[in-house]
Each structure stands twice: as C-alpha cells, then as structure tokens.
Amino acid sequence: MPSFQATVAVLGGLLILGALLSGLARRSFLSLTALFVLAGFLVGDGGFQWISFSAQSGFVKDLAYCALIVILFRDGLEVESEMLQREWRLPLRKLVVAMPITALIIALAGRALIGLSWTEAFLLGALLSPTDPVLTSSIVTNPRVPRLVRHSLNLESGLNDGLALPAVLALLAALTVDSENFVWWRFVVQDIGLGFLYGLACGWIASLLMPRDSKQSLEHSIPSHQKSLYALGVAFGTFGVTVLAPSGNGFIAVFVAAIVLGIRRPDLRRHFEQRADEIVEIVKLGVFLVFGSLLTLHALFNDGWAAVGLVFVTFLIARPLAVWIALMGTSTDRGTRLFMGWFGPKGVATMTFSLIVLDQGIPSGQRIFDLTALVVFTSIIVHGLTDTPGANWIARHAEEAEEAGKRGEADMSSR
C-alpha cells in the first residue's frame, strides 16, 4: 500500500482507538502518546513496514516543526501574568543552572560510555538537555498539579528548547568543514535576542488587531472559532516572520508571543483553549506516529549496553541531580524537587534538532541521531506511562503538605 494511504489509514484507526480508550487512559497509567509511538514502530521500519518515511525528508522535519509551533504557542498561552511576576525564580534557576549541568553530565557519559569526541559529546548533551513541551503538556494543563509546579515546568519546557538550539547549531558548525567563519557569540545574541524581540512585537501587535467584544455590538462580534483560528495564525505568522532575514529563533518568538497575547487578551486565550484542543492533539499524535515509524531495533541499540547506560544516566542521574542542585536554597521541598527532576521528558524538540544534525551529513550524525532516538523513545514510554500517576502523586503530596501546615499553625495558635 502506498505510504500516504497507509499512514492515513493507521492514523484514522489510532484516533478512533484513542478516543475509545481515552476514559481508561484518565483512570490508569495508559498513555495515548506511548500508544501512537508503539503503533508507529510496529507498522513502520522496525515492524511490518506498512508505512515508510525517511528521517532526512522535508516532510518529517516540517511535521516536527509544526508540532513544536502549535504546542509552544498553546503552552505560552497557559502562562499566567500573576505567576510570571511572582514565581519566575524557579524556571530561571532550571534554565540557567540545571540545563547546563544536565548537558555536561550527558556529555561526560557520551564521552565515557560511547567514546564520542568531546565536540560530539557536547553536541549530544545539548540535544538531550531541553525538556519537551509536548510530553509535559499533560502535566502543565492538569489542574490537580500545584500551580507553582505547572508554571515552572511550563516556562522551562517552553524556553529551553529555543535556548538549546543555538548551542546545537554552534557545536554542529564546529563539526563541519566550513566552520572557520562561525562566530558563536554573535549567533547566540542574534538568535535568542531577535527571537525574544520578535515575539514581544508580534504578540503585542496581534493583541491590538483583534477587536474587543462590547455589549453594544455583540451581534456583530467575530465568531469564537474565527478567534481561535486568528490565534493559531499568530503562532505560524510569528514563526515565519522571525526566521526571515534578519533571522531569530522562531520557537522562542512563538512562545514569547503567546505569553504576551495571553496576558493582554485573555479572551483570545479562552477561545483558543476551547476550540483548538483537537488540532493540538492531532498534530501531537501524528508526529509521534511518524517518529515511531522511523525507529528500528538495530539502530536504537547499535551501541549495545553503552546506549542503555546513556539512557540510565540521562533520566536517573543528569536531570534529577541538576534540578536538585538548581533548586537548593529555595522553598521547594524534597518531593517537589524529585517530581520536577523526573519530569524532564525528551521529545519533539530533541527529535527535531537531531534531524537537523542528521541532515548536515557529519560523520557521526547517524550515530548521534540513533542515540537521541533511543532516549526519546524511552522517554515517550516511561514519561507517558507515569504522567497520570505522577500528577496524582504530586497533588496528594501538595494536599498533605498544606494540611500539615494548617495543623502546625493550629498548634502554634493553641499555645
């Protein structure tokens, strides 16, 4: 069967199955994201080969870009102005301290376990340092998770992939033949700085262009579904404008524009949340289906137990240790630190960046892609299976801590 027809048939069947199992997924550890990845693996190159995509094709890269744009925009709209003003220290600590420490530990593991050169090892660390906004979405949109935790993970996952991209491209340039003219600090300033400025400008302009509803003109107001499409257009328009010359980081711009638009126009945020969930879900599940179809067991475990050791270090040492160090001296308790240390999933951002590495044709490109693919595949499974139990656990933990605090205050007042 031709690849397009097979892909559409598989995607349609999985959407039907996912809808039927959605109620069970909410009550158990079942993850629809994990289901789509496993299904893609079974029908793709690693299984029955019913569908086939090239990891270096423009379609795969463009699909991953679309998923990142939509998810980053949705997560940016979730940022609340009150929390942004009061609780910016935790995400800043994780971006400035935890992210570099995570990259360093993974680079050391890549050097010691895999035998990569130092430049290749640091490239691997940069690829695996950002957390994924797609896989954290189920956490940051769960009302049972404490607002502080949701806000911190949301800001971190929204910004760290954009911050990792300059490092990825800088290290990738160092591995290519024509790297003599590359000035890394100028690239970082332009990439991050212009991306931030473009996001501010696009979000502010978009908030002014859409008329505000008034009681006198309700009958002439723009329909809700058109406002939702307007917000989606802002997301793609911001990315497109940002990557034009002089180019900045489009992903940072999209996330910043969403924050500005959501704060200035909460009505547009509400319309987008009510109407666009289906689009976000289809894009997310579609990209994971295609990603699963690219995987093969031979490629995933080409480095044997060393690759398994890298996965172990990434999830159980690098991220938890880095977050613990970054949050030392803050008001967070041990349970909250462990929770945020565990939920550092790798997904679309890492996959997209590794596709860029593969596309450059460097000698170690395929090996680095296979290693990152194994980490992403493992993350989709383990984090997808633990997001619901994890959300329930941190909710109970927060409730118990609140009750303990009330009992302590009551004891103090009784004395």
C-alpha positions as CSV (number, residue, x, y, z in Angstrom):
1,M,0.0,0.0,0.0
2,P,1.4,3.5,-0.8
3,S,2.8,5.3,2.2
4,F,0.3,8.1,2.3
5,Q,-2.8,5.9,2.1
6,A,-1.3,3.5,4.7
7,T,-0.4,6.4,7.0
8,V,-3.9,7.9,6.8
9,A,-5.5,4.5,7.5
10,V,-3.3,3.9,10.5
11,L,-3.7,7.4,11.9
12,G,-7.5,7.2,11.5
13,G,-7.7,3.8,13.2
14,L,-5.5,5.0,16.1
15,L,-7.6,8.2,16.5
16,I,-10.7,6.0,16.8
17,L,-9.0,3.6,19.2
18,G,-7.6,6.6,21.2
19,A,-11.0,8.1,21.6
20,L,-12.5,4.8,22.8
21,L,-9.6,4.4,25.3
22,S,-9.5,8.0,26.5
23,G,-11.7,7.3,29.5
24,L,-9.5,4.3,30.5
25,A,-6.3,6.5,30.0
26,R,-7.5,9.0,32.5
27,R,-8.0,6.4,35.2
28,S,-4.8,4.4,34.6
29,F,-1.2,4.6,33.5
30,L,-2.2,4.2,29.9
31,S,-0.7,6.9,27.6
32,L,-2.1,7.7,24.2
33,T,1.3,9.2,23.2
34,A,3.0,5.9,24.1
35,L,0.3,4.0,22.1
36,F,0.9,6.0,19.0
37,V,4.7,5.7,19.2
38,L,4.4,1.9,19.7
39,A,1.9,1.6,16.8
40,G,4.2,3.6,14.6
41,F,7.1,1.3,15.5
42,L,5.0,-1.8,14.6
43,V,3.8,-0.5,11.3
44,G,7.0,1.3,10.3
45,D,10.6,0.3,9.5
46,G,11.1,-1.6,12.7
47,G,8.0,-3.8,12.3
48,F,5.7,-4.7,9.4
49,Q,6.9,-1.9,7.2
50,W,3.4,-0.9,6.1
51,I,4.5,2.8,6.1
52,S,7.9,4.2,5.5
53,F,9.4,7.7,5.9
54,S,12.9,9.0,5.6
55,A,14.3,10.7,8.7
56,Q,16.0,13.2,6.4
57,S,12.9,14.0,4.4
58,G,11.5,17.5,4.4
59,F,8.1,16.2,5.4
60,V,9.3,14.7,8.7
61,K,11.2,17.9,9.6
62,D,8.3,20.1,8.7
63,L,5.9,18.0,10.7
64,A,8.1,18.2,13.7
65,Y,8.4,22.0,13.3
66,C,4.6,22.3,13.1
67,A,4.1,20.3,16.2
68,L,6.6,22.4,18.1
69,I,5.0,25.7,17.0
70,V,1.5,24.6,18.0
71,I,2.5,23.1,21.3
72,L,4.7,26.0,22.3
73,F,2.0,28.5,21.4
74,R,-0.6,26.6,23.5
75,D,1.8,26.3,26.4
76,G,2.7,30.0,26.2
77,L,-1.0,31.0,26.5
78,E,-1.1,29.0,29.7
79,V,1.4,31.3,31.4
80,E,-0.5,33.5,33.9
81,S,0.6,37.1,34.5
82,E,0.4,36.8,38.3
83,M,2.6,33.7,38.4
84,L,5.0,35.2,35.9
85,Q,5.5,38.2,38.1
86,R,5.8,36.3,41.4
87,E,7.3,32.9,40.5
88,W,10.0,33.4,37.9
89,R,12.9,32.3,40.1
90,L,12.4,28.5,39.8
91,P,12.2,28.3,36.0
92,L,15.1,30.7,35.7
93,R,17.2,28.6,38.0
94,K,16.4,25.5,36.0
95,L,17.3,27.3,32.7
96,V,20.5,28.9,33.9
97,V,21.8,26.2,36.3
98,A,20.0,22.8,35.7
99,M,20.1,22.9,31.9
100,P,23.9,23.3,31.5
101,I,24.6,20.8,34.3
102,T,22.3,18.3,32.6
103,A,24.2,18.8,29.3
104,L,27.6,18.5,31.0
105,I,26.7,15.2,32.7
106,I,25.3,13.7,29.5
107,A,28.3,14.9,27.6
108,L,30.6,13.1,30.1
109,A,28.5,10.0,29.8
110,G,28.7,10.2,26.0
111,R,32.5,10.5,26.1
112,A,33.0,7.7,28.7
113,L,30.3,5.2,27.6
114,I,30.0,5.8,23.8
115,G,33.5,7.0,23.0
116,L,32.4,10.2,21.2
117,S,34.9,13.1,20.7
118,W,34.5,16.0,23.1
119,T,32.7,18.1,20.5
120,E,30.4,15.2,19.6
121,A,29.7,14.5,23.3
122,F,28.8,18.1,24.0
123,L,26.5,18.1,20.9
124,L,24.8,15.1,22.3
125,G,24.5,16.8,25.7
126,A,23.0,19.9,24.0
127,L,20.5,17.7,22.1
128,L,19.3,16.0,25.3
129,S,19.3,18.9,27.7
130,P,15.9,20.5,26.8
131,T,12.7,19.1,28.1
132,D,9.8,18.6,25.8
133,P,6.7,20.9,25.8
134,V,4.6,18.1,24.2
135,L,5.1,15.5,26.8
136,T,4.9,18.0,29.7
137,S,1.6,19.3,28.4
138,S,-0.5,16.7,30.3
139,I,1.2,17.9,33.5
140,V,1.1,21.6,33.0
141,T,-2.6,21.5,31.9
142,N,-3.7,19.2,34.8
143,P,-5.5,21.4,37.4
144,R,-4.6,18.9,40.2
145,V,-0.9,19.7,39.8
146,P,0.1,22.7,42.0
147,R,0.2,25.9,40.1
148,L,3.8,26.6,41.1
149,V,4.9,23.3,39.6
150,R,2.8,23.7,36.4
151,H,4.1,27.2,35.9
152,S,7.8,26.2,36.5
153,L,7.7,23.2,34.1
154,N,5.7,25.2,31.5
155,L,8.1,28.1,31.3
156,E,11.1,25.8,31.4
157,S,9.9,23.5,28.6
158,G,8.8,26.4,26.5
159,L,12.1,28.2,26.6
160,N,14.8,25.6,27.0
161,D,14.4,24.1,23.5
162,G,14.9,27.5,22.0
163,L,17.9,28.1,24.2
164,A,19.4,24.7,23.3
165,L,19.1,25.3,19.6
166,P,22.0,27.9,19.4
167,A,24.3,25.5,21.2
168,V,23.3,22.7,18.9
169,L,23.9,24.7,15.8
170,A,27.2,26.1,17.2
171,L,28.6,22.7,18.0
172,L,27.3,21.3,14.7
173,A,29.1,24.1,12.9
174,A,32.3,23.1,14.7
175,L,32.0,19.6,13.3
176,T,31.5,20.7,9.7
177,V,34.2,21.6,7.2
178,D,33.2,25.3,6.8
179,S,33.3,26.2,10.4
180,E,36.1,28.8,10.3
181,N,33.8,31.8,9.8
182,F,31.3,30.9,12.5
183,V,31.2,33.3,15.5
184,W,29.2,31.6,18.2
185,W,28.5,34.5,20.5
186,R,27.2,36.6,17.6
187,F,24.9,33.8,16.6
188,V,23.6,33.3,20.1
189,V,22.9,37.1,20.6
190,Q,21.1,37.3,17.3
191,D,19.2,34.0,17.6
192,I,17.9,34.5,21.1
193,G,17.7,38.3,21.2
194,L,15.9,38.7,18.0
195,G,13.6,35.8,18.7
196,F,12.6,37.4,22.0
197,L,12.1,40.8,20.4
198,Y,10.1,39.4,17.5
199,G,7.9,37.5,20.0
200,L,7.2,40.6,22.0
201,A,6.4,42.7,18.9
202,C,4.2,40.0,17.2
203,G,2.2,39.3,20.4
204,W,1.6,43.0,21.1
205,I,0.5,43.8,17.6
206,A,-1.7,40.7,17.5
207,S,-3.4,41.8,20.7
208,L,-4.3,45.1,19.2
209,L,-5.5,43.9,15.8
210,M,-8.3,41.7,17.1
211,P,-11.3,43.9,18.1
212,R,-12.6,43.5,21.6
213,D,-16.2,42.5,22.2
214,S,-18.6,45.1,23.6
215,K,-22.1,44.7,24.9
216,Q,-23.3,47.1,22.3
217,S,-22.0,45.1,19.3
218,L,-22.3,41.5,20.4
219,E,-24.4,40.7,17.3
220,H,-21.5,41.9,15.1
221,S,-18.7,40.2,17.1
222,I,-16.3,37.8,15.4
223,P,-17.3,34.2,15.9
224,S,-15.4,32.2,18.6
225,H,-14.0,29.7,16.1
226,Q,-12.6,32.5,14.0
227,K,-10.8,34.0,17.0
228,S,-9.3,30.6,17.7
229,L,-8.1,30.4,14.1
230,Y,-6.8,34.0,14.5
231,A,-4.6,32.9,17.5
232,L,-3.3,29.9,15.5
233,G,-2.5,32.2,12.6
234,V,-0.5,34.4,15.0
235,A,1.6,31.4,16.0
236,F,2.6,30.4,12.5
237,G,2.9,34.0,11.3
238,T,5.2,34.8,14.2
239,F,7.5,31.9,13.4
240,G,7.5,32.8,9.7
241,V,8.4,36.4,10.3
242,T,11.1,35.6,12.8
243,V,13.0,33.2,10.6
244,L,13.2,35.7,7.7
245,A,16.3,37.9,7.5
246,P,17.5,39.2,9.9
247,S,16.5,35.8,11.4
248,G,16.0,35.0,15.0
249,N,14.9,31.9,16.9
250,G,11.3,31.2,15.7
251,F,10.5,28.8,18.6
252,I,11.4,31.4,21.3
253,A,9.4,34.0,19.3
254,V,6.3,31.8,19.2
255,F,6.4,31.1,22.9
256,V,7.0,34.8,23.9
257,A,4.3,36.0,21.5
258,A,1.8,33.5,23.1
259,I,2.7,34.8,26.6
260,V,2.1,38.4,25.6
261,L,-1.1,37.6,23.7
262,G,-2.5,35.5,26.5
263,I,-1.8,38.2,29.2
264,R,-3.1,41.1,27.1
265,R,-6.0,39.3,25.6
266,P,-7.4,36.6,28.0
267,D,-10.5,36.4,25.8
268,L,-8.4,35.1,22.9
269,R,-6.7,32.6,25.2
270,R,-10.0,31.3,26.3
271,H,-11.3,30.9,22.7
272,F,-8.2,29.1,21.7
273,E,-8.3,26.7,24.6
274,Q,-11.9,25.9,23.9
275,R,-11.6,25.4,20.2
276,A,-8.1,24.3,19.4
277,D,-7.5,21.3,21.6
278,E,-8.4,18.9,18.8
279,I,-5.9,20.5,16.4
280,V,-3.1,20.3,19.1
281,E,-3.9,16.7,19.8
282,I,-3.9,15.6,16.2
283,V,-0.6,17.3,15.4
284,K,1.0,15.8,18.6
285,L,-0.2,12.3,17.9
286,G,0.6,12.5,14.2
287,V,4.2,13.5,14.8
288,F,4.7,10.7,17.3
289,L,3.2,8.1,14.9
290,V,5.7,9.2,12.2
291,F,8.6,9.2,14.7
292,G,7.7,5.7,15.8
293,S,7.7,4.5,12.2
294,L,11.3,5.8,11.8
295,L,12.7,3.5,14.5
296,T,14.3,0.1,14.2
297,L,15.7,-2.1,17.0
298,H,19.1,-2.4,15.2
299,A,19.6,1.4,15.0
300,L,18.3,2.0,18.6
301,F,20.7,-0.5,20.1
302,N,23.6,-0.1,17.7
303,D,25.9,0.8,20.7
304,G,24.6,-2.0,22.9
305,W,24.7,-1.6,26.6
306,A,26.5,1.6,26.3
307,A,23.4,3.2,24.8
308,V,21.3,1.7,27.6
309,G,23.7,3.2,30.1
310,L,23.3,6.6,28.4
311,V,19.6,6.4,28.9
312,F,20.0,5.5,32.5
313,V,22.3,8.5,33.1
314,T,20.0,10.9,31.3
315,F,16.9,10.1,33.3
316,L,18.1,8.9,36.6
317,I,21.2,11.0,37.2
318,A,21.7,14.0,34.9
319,R,18.2,15.7,35.1
320,P,17.4,14.8,38.8
321,L,20.8,15.9,40.1
322,A,20.8,19.1,38.0
323,V,17.4,20.1,39.2
324,W,18.2,19.3,42.8
325,I,21.4,21.5,42.6
326,A,19.5,24.3,40.8
327,L,16.7,24.4,43.4
328,M,18.9,24.3,46.5
329,G,18.1,27.2,48.8
330,T,14.6,27.6,47.5
331,S,11.3,27.0,49.4
332,T,10.6,23.7,47.4
333,D,10.5,20.5,49.4
334,R,12.2,17.2,48.6
335,G,9.1,15.8,46.9
336,T,8.6,18.7,44.6
337,R,12.3,18.7,43.6
338,L,12.1,15.0,42.8
339,F,8.9,15.4,40.8
340,M,10.4,18.2,38.7
341,G,13.6,16.3,38.3
342,W,11.8,13.3,37.0
343,F,9.6,15.2,34.6
344,G,12.2,16.3,32.1
345,P,11.0,14.3,29.1
346,K,12.7,14.4,25.7
347,G,10.5,14.5,22.6
348,V,9.8,16.7,19.6
349,A,12.4,19.3,20.3
350,T,15.3,16.8,20.7
351,M,13.9,14.8,17.7
352,T,13.8,17.9,15.5
353,F,17.3,19.0,16.5
354,S,18.7,15.5,15.8
355,L,17.1,15.6,12.4
356,I,18.9,18.8,11.7
357,V,22.2,17.1,12.8
358,L,21.4,14.1,10.5
359,D,20.7,16.4,7.6
360,Q,24.1,18.0,7.8
361,G,25.9,14.8,6.9
362,I,28.6,14.9,9.5
363,P,30.5,11.6,10.0
364,S,28.9,10.9,13.4
365,G,25.5,12.2,12.5
366,Q,23.7,8.9,12.2
367,R,25.2,7.6,15.4
368,I,24.2,10.7,17.4
369,F,20.7,10.5,15.8
370,D,20.3,6.8,16.9
371,L,21.4,7.6,20.4
372,T,19.0,10.6,20.7
373,A,16.2,8.5,19.1
374,L,16.6,5.8,21.8
375,V,16.5,8.4,24.6
376,V,13.4,10.0,23.1
377,F,11.7,6.6,22.5
378,T,12.4,5.6,26.1
379,S,11.2,9.0,27.4
380,I,7.9,8.8,25.5
381,I,7.2,5.4,27.0
382,V,8.3,6.0,30.6
383,H,7.1,9.6,31.0
384,G,3.9,8.8,29.1
385,L,3.2,6.0,31.5
386,T,4.0,8.0,34.6
387,D,2.4,11.4,33.8
388,T,-1.1,10.5,35.2
389,P,0.2,8.6,38.3
390,G,2.8,11.4,38.8
391,A,0.2,14.1,38.6
392,N,-1.9,12.3,41.2
393,W,1.1,11.8,43.5
394,I,2.2,15.5,43.4
395,A,-1.4,16.5,44.0
396,R,-1.7,14.3,47.1
397,H,1.7,15.5,48.2
398,A,0.7,19.1,48.0
399,E,-2.6,18.5,49.8
400,E,-0.8,16.7,52.6
401,A,1.8,19.4,52.9
402,E,-1.0,22.0,53.1
403,E,-2.8,20.1,55.8
404,A,0.4,19.7,57.7
405,G,1.0,23.4,57.5
406,K,-2.5,24.1,58.8
407,R,-2.1,21.7,61.7
408,G,1.2,23.4,62.6
409,E,-0.4,26.8,62.6
410,A,-3.3,25.5,64.7
411,D,-0.8,24.0,67.2
412,M,1.1,27.3,67.4
413,S,-2.1,29.3,68.0
414,S,-3.3,26.9,70.7
415,R,-0.1,27.5,72.6
